[in-house]
Amino acid sequence: MAGRIEDYALIGDMQTAALVCRDGTVDWLCLPRFDSHAIFAGLLGTEEHGFWRLGPAGSPDAPPPAADRRTYRGDSLILESEWDTPRGTVRVIDFMPPREGAAPQLIRIVEGVSGRVPVQSTLRMRFSYGRVVPWVHRHDGRTVAVAGPDSVWFDTNAETYGESLTTYTDFTVSPGDRVTFTLSWQPSHHAPPGMPEPEQQLEATEEFWREWVDHCTYHGPYREAVIRSLITLKALTYAPTGGIVAAPTTSLPEEIGGVRNWDYRYTWLRDAAITLSSLLRTGYREEARAWREWLLRAVAGDPENLQIMYGIAGERELGEAELDWLPGYENSSPVRVGNGAANQLQLDVYGEVTEALHLAHMTGLARNDYASLLQLKLIRYLEDHWDEPDEGIWEVRGPRRHFVHSKVMAWVAVDRTIKLIESGDANGPLEKWRQLREDIHRDVCERGYDKERNTFTQSYGSKELDAALLLIPQMGFLPPDDKRVIGTIEAIQRELSTSDGFILRYPTDGSNEGVDGLPGDEGAFLACSFWMADDLAMIGRVDEARKLFEKLLALRNDLGLLAEEWDSRLQRQVGNFPQAFSHVPLIDTALRLTASGAYAG
């Protein structure tokens, strides 16, 4: 059985990523890209679907022991795990070197620390998400696994043997001993990849991360959490194009045993736009520029048919399918690949994209004329469509509605474009769009506000609440001291808070279909809880904001990572992992609280 979601560590090379459990098992790895088929899919099934375990040799009848300690080496994605055994202590170093044109590699180095420790490597490769057993053979002294278009090369300075369609390595390490293992992917019709150089690559990878972190301009009291979140966001960026995946996993459930299991290995415009915002405000202009270029390529020539998400290279076709041979994480099925929400209408995306382009402009990112032209085209689309119902920020699979948040973000799109024109950097029908901005604002305040309860609602005519309403003051739609804003914040605290004080996205209805068209419930959505902390700070309740923020920081795993949600009943992380949409608002809230002086000490 796979570990708890928070038991995993992330390593990656800015083109794909692996998840490593506390017991030294790699249970998830897609090669060569984030959205490629997995060669280790044990995370969503069993050991028969592929894994690679490396750690102290144990009893065949006992589960592998969890590491006694693990940490990232400094501010990097180099994972170090240590086991204390009756015979001594052993360390495993796991990392994926940035490629720079080379073959993707997963490198694992075993280091003896004290005593003499027996160690075992158990490698079971299964291609196509665990469905295909590759042909494993020797080639010029190297082990290679081949299936269809893929080949994976396994190199080590230890002896290996095969048994039961699995590759084993048994050895003993003493202090100072280092045994290296490398998996390299290559198209099967290409020549073998070059021989790896694990020690040199370890040094180069550490230097890469050291130099990258040095660019961070945040030096406040929450620097450790901010740096780890920034590193995670960098790891979720597909370096060749600048696209940012929402998470490196698919189908980790929002409810254990439930059906809310989605593929997040794509670039949501919303997630990527807010990621750009955080990167710009912490000094990472190059990543922000690369994302803007990705956006312009993805949308090029067709802004009227803007999708909410694209493939990491800008692909539009993300057809959804179910992998029925995988039982799912803790029997949470179905396991899905692709994402049918790509074709939904979500009007808020226009606002998020425009806000990101506006921020890039305001922070001095070099001007791009097509970015300004795109902004104008998006507003011309919204002129005709802002008053239509849509699926909204949460991608409901029920009927379309007039979601208040979608209308607010349409207002944001128009407002930021007006500011662009007023600055002299674009031309457009200024008076006409000022009137449009006023019309949207009036419509939301008249039709999306419940006067009796003094709160905005999820959609026009609804009594339900929605945590996305917390963004109303953050987007400047209304000032924080407006009684309607304060009333909305307090209503969400009353009606959408969990027993431990975190925030749900919206009400769900157990076994019945809710507003999102799905049965079942879900955990507290971590981004919404960070938004609540932001809002509390904005309305002057800074001590309360700080306490909530620090409670959220305590939910991170021992390596500083967050999934999408928190299950208050089970007291564990749920949803895809690690999740950009959790780490971005962590950064934003840290910046806001630091600016307000609202932190301990």
C-alpha positions in Angstrom: 0.0 0.0 0.0 1.2 3.5 -0.8 2.0 5.8 2.1 -0.1 8.7 3.3 0.1 11.6 0.9 2.1 13.7 3.4 4.6 10.8 3.7 6.0 11.7 0.2 8.9 14.0 -0.8 9.1 15.7 -4.2 12.2 15.6 -6.4 12.3 16.8 -9.9 14.2 18.3 -12.8 11.8 21.0 -14.0 10.4 18.6 -16.7 9.0 15.8 -14.6 9.0 14.8 -10.9 9.1 11.8 -8.7 7.5 11.1 -5.3 9.6 9.4 -2.7 8.0 7.8 0.4 9.5 7.8 3.9 10.5 4.2 3.5 12.7 5.0 0.5 10.1 3.9 -2.2 9.6 5.9 -5.4 5.9 5.2 -6.0 5.4 7.8 -8.8 7.4 8.9 -11.8 6.3 9.9 -15.3 8.9 10.0 -18.1 10.0 12.0 -19.9 7.4 14.8 -19.0 5.0 15.5 -16.2 2.1 14.3 -18.3 3.8 11.2 -19.8 2.8 7.7 -18.8 4.1 6.6 -15.4 6.8 3.9 -15.1 6.2 3.8 -11.3 2.4 3.9 -10.6 2.4 2.1 -7.3 1.0 5.3 -5.8 -2.3 4.6 -7.5 -2.3 0.8 -7.2 0.0 -1.8 -5.8 3.6 -2.8 -6.1 2.6 -4.7 -9.2 2.1 -1.4 -10.9 5.8 -0.3 -10.5 8.0 1.0 -7.7 11.6 1.4 -6.7 12.5 0.8 -3.0 16.0 1.6 -1.7 16.9 1.4 2.0 18.1 -1.0 4.7 17.4 -4.6 4.1 14.7 -5.9 6.3 12.6 -9.0 7.0 10.6 -10.3 4.0 7.6 -10.5 6.2 7.8 -7.0 7.7 7.0 -3.7 6.0 10.1 -1.6 5.0 11.1 0.7 7.8 10.5 4.4 7.5 13.5 6.7 7.6 14.3 8.1 11.0 15.2 11.4 9.6 14.8 13.1 6.2 15.4 16.6 5.0 16.2 18.6 1.8 19.9 19.5 1.6 19.8 23.2 2.3 17.5 25.1 0.0 17.4 22.5 -2.8 15.4 19.6 -4.1 18.1 17.1 -3.0 16.5 14.7 -0.6 18.5 13.0 2.2 16.9 10.2 4.2 18.6 8.4 7.1 17.9 5.1 8.8 19.3 4.1 12.2 19.4 0.3 12.3 20.8 -2.2 14.9 23.9 -2.5 12.7 24.5 1.2 12.0 23.2 4.2 10.1 22.8 4.6 6.4 21.9 7.6 4.2 20.1 7.7 0.8 20.5 10.8 -1.3 17.8 11.2 -4.0 17.7 13.9 -6.7 17.0 14.6 -10.4 19.6 16.8 -12.1 18.3 19.7 -14.3 18.6 18.3 -17.8 20.0 21.0 -20.0 19.4 18.8 -23.0 20.6 15.5 -21.4 18.4 12.4 -20.8 16.1 12.7 -17.8 17.7 10.9 -14.8 16.7 9.8 -11.3 19.8 9.4 -9.2 20.0 7.6 -5.9 23.2 7.5 -3.8 23.6 5.2 -0.8 26.1 6.4 1.8 27.4 4.5 4.8 27.3 6.7 8.0 28.2 4.3 10.8 28.5 0.5 11.3 28.0 -2.0 8.5 24.4 -1.8 7.2 22.9 -4.3 4.7 21.0 -2.5 2.0 18.6 -3.6 -0.7 17.4 -2.0 -4.0 14.2 -3.4 -5.4 13.3 -2.1 -8.8 10.1 -3.0 -10.6 9.5 -1.0 -13.7 6.0 -1.1 -15.3 5.3 1.1 -18.3 2.0 2.7 -19.3 0.8 3.4 -15.7 1.6 -0.2 -14.5 0.0 -2.1 -17.4 3.0 -3.1 -19.5 5.9 -5.3 -18.3 8.9 -4.1 -20.3 11.6 -6.4 -21.8 14.5 -6.1 -19.4 17.9 -7.2 -20.7 21.6 -6.5 -20.6 23.3 -4.2 -23.2 27.1 -3.6 -23.0 27.1 -4.3 -19.3 24.1 -2.0 -18.6 20.5 -3.0 -17.7 17.8 -1.7 -20.1 14.0 -2.0 -20.0 12.2 -1.5 -23.3 8.5 -1.2 -24.2 7.2 0.4 -27.3 8.7 3.9 -27.7 10.3 4.0 -24.3 13.5 2.7 -22.8 14.9 3.1 -19.3 18.6 2.5 -18.6 19.6 1.3 -15.1 23.3 1.9 -14.1 24.9 1.1 -10.8 28.3 0.3 -9.4 26.8 -2.7 -7.5 25.9 -6.2 -8.6 22.3 -6.8 -9.8 20.2 -9.9 -10.4 16.7 -10.5 -11.7 13.9 -12.5 -10.1 10.1 -12.5 -10.6 10.3 -9.6 -13.2 12.1 -7.5 -10.7 15.7 -6.2 -10.5 17.5 -6.6 -7.1 20.7 -5.3 -5.7 22.0 -6.5 -2.3 25.1 -5.0 -0.7 26.5 -3.7 2.6 27.9 -0.2 3.3 30.4 1.0 5.9 31.3 4.6 6.8 32.4 6.5 3.7 31.1 3.9 1.2 29.0 5.3 -1.6 27.0 3.1 -4.0 25.3 4.9 -6.9 22.1 4.1 -8.9 20.8 6.0 -12.0 17.7 5.5 -14.1 17.9 7.3 -17.4 15.0 7.6 -20.0 15.6 7.5 -23.7 13.4 7.0 -26.8 13.8 3.3 -27.5 14.9 3.9 -31.1 17.8 6.2 -30.0 21.3 5.2 -29.1 21.9 4.5 -25.4 22.2 7.6 -23.2 25.6 8.5 -22.0 27.0 6.9 -18.8 25.9 8.9 -15.8 28.2 10.7 -13.5 26.3 10.8 -10.2 28.8 12.6 -8.0 29.4 15.4 -10.5 25.7 15.7 -11.1 25.0 15.9 -7.4 27.4 18.8 -7.1 26.0 20.6 -10.1 22.4 20.1 -8.9 23.2 21.6 -5.5 24.9 24.6 -7.2 21.9 25.1 -9.5 19.5 25.4 -6.5 21.9 27.5 -4.5 22.2 30.1 -7.3 18.4 30.0 -8.0 17.4 30.7 -4.3 19.9 33.6 -4.2 17.5 35.5 -6.4 14.8 35.6 -3.8 14.1 39.1 -2.5 12.0 38.0 0.5 13.9 38.1 3.8 11.0 38.2 6.3 10.2 36.0 9.3 8.5 33.3 7.1 11.5 32.9 4.8 11.9 29.2 5.3 8.3 28.5 4.3 8.4 30.9 1.4 11.7 29.5 0.0 10.4 25.9 0.2 7.2 27.0 -1.6 9.1 28.9 -4.3 11.4 25.8 -4.9 8.2 23.7 -5.2 6.7 26.1 -7.7 10.0 26.1 -9.7 9.9 22.3 -9.6 6.4 22.4 -11.1 7.5 24.6 -14.0 8.2 22.8 -17.3 11.5 24.4 -18.2 11.4 24.1 -22.0 8.2 26.1 -22.3 7.6 28.0 -19.1 4.3 26.2 -18.5 3.4 25.4 -14.9 1.6 22.2 -13.8 -1.0 22.4 -11.1 0.6 19.3 -9.5 2.8 16.5 -10.7 0.2 13.8 -9.9 -3.2 12.5 -11.1 -6.1 11.1 -9.1 -5.0 11.6 -5.6 -8.4 11.9 -4.0 -10.1 14.9 -2.5 -12.0 12.4 -0.4 -10.4 9.1 0.6 -12.4 6.3 -1.2 -14.4 8.9 -3.2 -14.7 9.8 -6.9 -13.3 13.3 -6.8 -10.0 12.3 -8.5 -8.6 14.5 -11.2 -5.5 14.8 -13.4 -3.6 17.9 -12.4 -0.5 17.5 -14.7 -1.5 20.4 -16.9 -1.3 24.2 -17.0 -4.3 25.9 -15.6 -4.3 29.5 -16.7 -5.6 30.5 -13.2 -3.0 28.6 -11.2 -0.2 29.7 -13.5 -1.3 33.3 -13.4 -1.3 33.5 -9.6 2.0 31.7 -9.6 3.4 34.4 -11.9 2.2 37.0 -9.3 4.1 35.3 -6.5 7.2 34.9 -8.5 7.3 38.5 -9.6 6.8 39.7 -6.0 9.7 37.6 -4.8 12.3 38.5 -7.5 11.8 35.8 -10.1 11.3 37.8 -13.2 12.8 35.3 -15.7 10.2 32.6 -14.7 7.4 35.2 -15.0 8.7 36.2 -18.4 8.8 32.6 -19.5 5.2 32.0 -18.4 4.0 35.1 -20.3 5.7 33.8 -23.4 4.0 30.4 -22.8 0.6 32.1 -22.5 1.0 34.1 -25.7 2.0 30.9 -27.6 -0.9 28.9 -26.1 -3.5 31.4 -26.8 -2.1 32.7 -30.1 -4.6 33.5 -32.8 -7.6 32.2 -30.8 -8.3 34.3 -27.7 -12.1 34.0 -28.3 -11.7 30.2 -27.5 -9.6 30.6 -24.5 -9.3 27.3 -22.6 -9.0 27.2 -18.8 -6.1 24.8 -19.2 -3.6 23.6 -21.7 -0.8 21.0 -22.0 2.6 22.0 -20.7 3.7 22.8 -24.2 0.4 24.5 -25.1 -1.6 21.5 -26.3 -5.4 22.0 -26.4 -6.6 18.4 -26.6 -6.6 16.9 -23.0 -9.3 14.2 -23.4 -10.2 12.5 -20.2 -10.0 8.7 -19.8 -10.2 6.2 -16.9 -7.5 3.6 -16.2 -9.6 0.7 -14.9 -6.6 -1.6 -14.2 -5.5 0.8 -11.4 -7.6 0.5 -8.1 -6.7 4.0 -7.1 -5.0 5.5 -4.1 -6.5 3.7 -1.1 -9.2 2.4 -3.4 -10.3 5.9 -4.5 -11.5 5.3 -8.0 -11.7 6.0 -10.9 -8.1 6.9 -11.8 -8.3 9.5 -14.5 -5.8 10.8 -17.0 -6.6 13.9 -19.1 -9.1 16.4 -17.9 -12.5 17.0 -19.5 -12.8 20.4 -17.7 -10.4 21.8 -20.4 -13.5 22.7 -22.5 -15.5 24.3 -19.8 -16.5 28.0 -19.8 -14.9 29.7 -16.8 -15.2 33.5 -17.1 -13.0 34.2 -14.1 -9.9 33.0 -16.1 -10.1 36.2 -18.2 -9.7 38.2 -15.0 -6.8 36.1 -13.7 -4.9 36.3 -16.9 -5.5 40.0 -17.3 -4.5 40.6 -13.6 -1.2 38.6 -14.2 -0.4 40.6 -17.4 -1.2 43.8 -15.5 1.1 42.9 -12.6 3.9 42.0 -15.1 3.4 45.5 -16.7 3.4 47.3 -13.3 6.5 45.6 -12.0 8.5 46.5 -15.1 8.7 43.3 -17.0 9.8 44.2 -20.5 6.9 45.3 -22.6 5.4 42.8 -25.0 3.1 44.4 -27.6 1.2 41.1 -28.2 0.5 40.8 -24.5 -1.3 44.2 -24.7 -3.1 43.2 -27.8 -4.2 39.9 -26.2 -5.6 41.8 -23.2 -7.7 44.0 -25.5 -9.0 40.9 -27.4 -10.0 39.3 -24.1 -12.1 42.3 -23.1 -13.8 42.4 -26.5 -14.8 38.8 -25.8 -16.1 39.6 -22.3 -18.1 42.5 -23.7 -20.5 39.9 -25.2 -20.2 37.1 -22.7 -19.6 38.4 -19.2 -23.3 38.1 -18.4 -23.5 34.4 -19.3 -23.6 31.5 -16.8 -20.4 29.4 -16.6 -18.9 26.5 -14.7 -16.9 28.8 -12.4 -13.6 28.6 -10.6 -14.3 25.2 -9.1 -15.1 23.5 -12.4 -18.5 22.2 -11.5 -19.8 19.3 -13.5 -23.4 20.3 -12.8 -25.5 23.0 -14.5 -23.9 26.4 -15.4 -24.7 29.2 -13.0 -24.1 32.9 -12.7 -21.2 32.6 -10.3 -20.5 35.8 -8.4 -16.7 35.2 -8.4 -16.8 34.8 -12.2 -18.5 38.2 -12.6 -16.1 39.8 -10.1 -13.1 38.5 -12.1 -14.7 39.8 -15.4 -14.8 43.2 -13.7 -11.1 42.7 -12.8 -10.3 42.0 -16.4 -12.0 45.2 -17.6 -10.6 47.3 -14.7 -7.0 46.3 -15.4 -7.4 46.9 -19.1 -8.8 50.4 -18.5 -5.7 51.0 -16.4 -3.5 49.8 -19.2 -5.2 52.3 -21.6 -5.0 55.1 -19.1 -1.2 54.5 -18.7 -0.8 55.2 -22.5 0.4 51.7 -23.3 -2.6 50.6 -25.2 -5.5 52.1 -27.2 -9.2 51.1 -26.7 -12.7 52.5 -26.3 -12.1 53.9 -22.8 -15.5 55.4 -22.1 -17.3 52.3 -23.4 -15.3 50.0 -21.1 -15.6 52.3 -18.1 -19.4 51.9 -18.6 -18.9 48.1 -18.9 -17.0 48.1 -15.7 -19.7 50.0 -13.9 -22.4 47.7 -15.4 -20.7 44.5 -14.1 -20.1 46.1 -10.7 -23.7 47.1 -10.3 -25.0 43.7 -11.6 -22.9 41.8 -9.0 -23.9 44.1 -6.1 -27.6 43.9 -7.0 -27.9 40.2 -8.0 -25.1 38.5 -6.1 -25.6 40.1 -2.6 -28.0 38.8 0.1 -29.1 41.9 2.0 -30.8 40.0 4.7 -27.7 38.0 5.6 -25.3 40.8 4.6 -23.2 38.5 2.4 -22.4 37.9 -1.2 -23.5 34.5 -2.4 -22.0 31.8 -4.6 -24.3 32.5 -7.5 -27.2 34.8 -8.4 -30.3 33.7 -6.6 -28.5 31.2 -4.4 -28.3 31.1 -0.6 -25.1 29.1 -0.7 -21.7 30.6 0.1 -18.4 30.2 -1.7 -14.9 30.8 -0.4 -13.9 32.4 -3.7 -15.9 35.4 -2.5 -12.9 36.1 -0.2 -11.1 37.5 -3.2 -13.5 40.4 -3.5 -11.4 42.8 -1.4 -8.1 41.3 -2.6 -9.0 42.1 -6.2 -10.1 45.7 -5.4 -13.8 45.1 -6.3 -14.8 46.6 -3.0 -12.6 48.1 -0.2 -11.9 45.9 2.9 -13.9 48.1 5.2 -17.1 47.8 3.2 -19.8 46.3 5.4 -20.7 43.8 2.6 -17.1 42.6 2.6 -16.9 42.2 6.3 -20.3 40.5 6.3 -19.1 38.0 3.7 -16.0 37.2 5.6 -17.9 36.6 8.8 -20.6 34.5 7.0 -17.9 32.3 5.4 -16.3 31.8 8.9 -19.7 30.7 10.3 -20.9 28.5 7.5 -17.8 27.1 5.7 -15.3 26.6 8.6 -14.3 23.1 9.6 -14.1 22.0 13.2 -10.4 23.0 13.3 -11.0 26.4 11.7 -10.1 25.8 8.1 -12.2 26.8 5.1 -14.3 24.7 2.7 -14.7 25.8 -0.9 -18.5 25.5 -0.7 -21.1 23.2 0.8 -21.2 19.6 -0.4 -24.0 17.1 0.1 -22.5 13.7 1.1 -24.0 10.9 -1.0 -26.2 13.3 -2.9 -25.1 15.4 -5.8 -24.2 19.0 -4.7 -23.8 22.2 -6.6 -20.8 20.7 -8.4 -22.7 17.8 -9.8 -20.7 15.2 -7.8 -21.5 13.0 -4.8 -19.3 12.9 -1.8 -17.6 15.5 0.3 -14.1 16.9 0.4 -11.5 18.4 2.7 -10.9 22.0 3.6 -9.4 23.7 0.5 -6.0 25.1 1.7 -6.0 28.0 -0.7 -9.3 29.2 0.7 -7.9 29.1 4.2 -4.9 31.2 3.2 -7.4 33.7 1.5 -9.2 33.9 4.8 -6.0 34.8 6.6 -5.4 37.5 4.0 -8.9 39.0 4.4 -8.6 39.0 8.2 -5.4 41.0 7.9 -7.0 43.4 5.5 -9.9 44.2 7.8 -7.6 44.8 10.8 -7.9 41.4 12.6 -4.2 40.8 12.1 -3.6 38.7 15.2 -6.4 36.3 14.1 -4.9 36.3 10.6 -1.4 35.4 12.0 -2.8 32.6 14.1 -4.7 31.0 11.2 -1.6 31.3 9.0 0.6 29.6 11.5 -2.0 26.8 11.9 -1.8 26.4 8.1 2.0 26.2 8.2 1.7 23.4 10.8 -0.3 21.3 8.2 2.8 21.1 6.0 4.6 17.8 6.0 8.1 17.5 7.5 9.6 18.8 4.3 7.3 21.8 4.0 5.0 20.4 1.3 1.2 20.8 1.0 -1.4 18.9 -1.0 -4.6 20.6 -2.2 -6.8 20.0 0.8 -6.9 19.0 4.5 -9.2 16.3 5.8 -10.2 17.6 9.2 -11.9 14.4 10.2 -9.0 12.1 9.3 -6.4 14.7 10.1 -4.4 14.2 6.9 -3.6 15.8 3.6 -5.8 14.9 0.6 -5.8 15.8 -3.1 -3.0 16.0 -5.6 0.4 16.7 -4.2 2.3 18.9 -4.0 -0.2 21.5 -5.1 0.8 24.9 -6.7 -2.6 26.3 -5.7 -1.7 25.8 -2.0 1.9 27.0 -2.1 1.1 30.2 -4.0 -1.3 31.7 -1.4 1.1 30.6 1.3 3.7 33.0 -0.2 1.1 35.7 -0.7 -0.1 35.5 2.9 3.5 35.5 4.2 4.2 38.7 2.2 1.0 40.4 3.4 1.6 39.5 7.1 5.2 40.5 6.9 4.2 43.9 5.5 1.7 44.4 8.3 4.1 43.3 11.0 1.6 40.6 12.0 4.0 37.8 13.0 5.2 36.2 16.2 8.1 37.9 17.9 
